Amino acid sequence: MNQDQIKDILLKLEDTEIDFSVTMTGKKSKKVNGLYKPDTREILLHNKNFDDDNQLVYTAIHEYAHHLECVRQGELRSPRSHTAAFWARFHGLLEKAERTGVYKIGVENSEELNALTEEIRQKYLAENGRLMSELGGLLAKAQVLCKNAGVRYEDYIDRVLCLPRTAAKTAIRVSSLQVNPALGYDTMKIVAAQPTPEKRMAAEQQLMAKRSPDSVKVDLGRKPEDEDPKDRLEKEKKRLEKTIHMLQARLDQVEQSLSNM
């Protein structure tokens, strides 16, 4: 597979307003499989790292997702490259690539891996989800018993069970909402974090359909498309001004402390 073929595959997955180039370096790298250069809009692929075209396509899609995110963000692009929005876009492109047959994850190629996957899902992910849901129910019961006994529940959580309060709170919420334990506990938390029953149902359906957690979070957290860009920038401006003010105040305190030493 050559550079032109790879670029053609990427453009068929999703078109882009701004052109880009794909370059095979002909090298092997221990650090990265590929790289996207936003200033020159160039995708570099260390093709000697790959055993087959499937692996090459995966990395090319990864770097193309970076390009598409840079185009979307424009001059206001985030200094962080691997954001939830990036992973959601990347996984969305992989889903398209699988549907069109240009990429496949390939788990079905190994009977041993298939069997291990089912063992992980059933014996560990689902079981962990079930146990943590039960724990949430017991913590809710402990909360009532603490109140009846005149015991501060927060102190009980902190110094008797030695649990982080947020972990206890999340377990109770997951249990109270009766999230499907087959998802596994970490994924159950994503469902429980949704603010409405409709969104929780949508999250559970998408996750059961094997959509990635980042894709689900970004999809359900997406703001209406008709949001005024000017309003969005005004809000960001206010946040930045507040942050700068707080940092300046702290800087003044540090400088004052240094001058008194």
Buried (B, 14 or more C-beta within 10 A) or exposed (E): BEBEEBBEBBEEBBEBEEEBEBBBBEEEEEEEBBBBBBEEBBBBBBBEBBEEBBBBBBBBBBBBBBBBBBBEEEEEEEEEEBBBBBBBBBBBBBBBBEEEEBBBEEEEEEEEEEEEEEEEBEEEBBBBBBEBBEBBBEBBEBBEEBEEEEBEBEEBBBEEEEBEEEBBBBBBBBBEBEBBBBBBBEBBBBBBBBEEEEBBEBBBEBBEEEBBBBBBBBBBBEEEEEEEEEEEEEEEEEEEEEEEEEEEEEEEEEEEEEEEE
